[in-house]
Amino acid sequence: MAINLLDDTLSVEVYYDQSDCEYEDNICVSILEDCPDEEKVFRAGQTNLYLTRDQARQLGQALLAAAEESCREA
């Protein structure tokens, strides 16, 4: 499932990459940008970041903590 951000010009997808199952960092955070080059956050149209299981958990926990903090401000 992709999450679309920045007026749908940036798409983020997180998935387990079974083709990399022999590696510890087999969870992919894929970022796809569909916008002019001068507006891109990354240099490439698509950037893949590979995380270990522990790193993915830490990222998830950080996102949940930030979401909880945001709810308290509202």
FENSULJO-V310403 format. One record per residue. N is the residue number from 1. RES is the residue in one small letter. PHI is phi in whole degrees, 0 to 359 (none if undefined). Layout:
<<N	RES	PHI> <N	RES	PHI>>
This chain:
<<1	m	none> <2	a	265> <3	i	250> <4	n	263> <5	l	233> <6	l	49> <7	d	56> <8	d	66> <9	t	266> <10	l	230> <11	s	242> <12	v	242> <13	e	231> <14	v	240> <15	y	205> <16	y	280> <17	d	266> <18	q	299> <19	s	292> <20	d	252> <21	c	298> <22	e	282> <23	y	259> <24	e	291> <25	d	264> <26	n	243> <27	i	253> <28	c	257> <29	v	253> <30	s	259> <31	i	242> <32	l	243> <33	e	248> <34	d	240> <35	c	204> <36	p	300> <37	d	307> <38	e	290> <39	e	261> <40	k	290> <41	v	280> <42	f	252> <43	r	285> <44	a	265> <45	g	290> <46	q	225> <47	t	232> <48	n	245> <49	l	249> <50	y	256> <51	l	241> <52	t	280> <53	r	303> <54	d	294> <55	q	296> <56	a	296> <57	r	296> <58	q	298> <59	l	297> <60	g	299> <61	q	295> <62	a	295> <63	l	295> <64	l	295> <65	a	297> <66	a	294> <67	a	295> <68	e	296> <69	e	296> <70	s	297> <71	c	297> <72	r	291> <73	e	285> <74	a	284>>
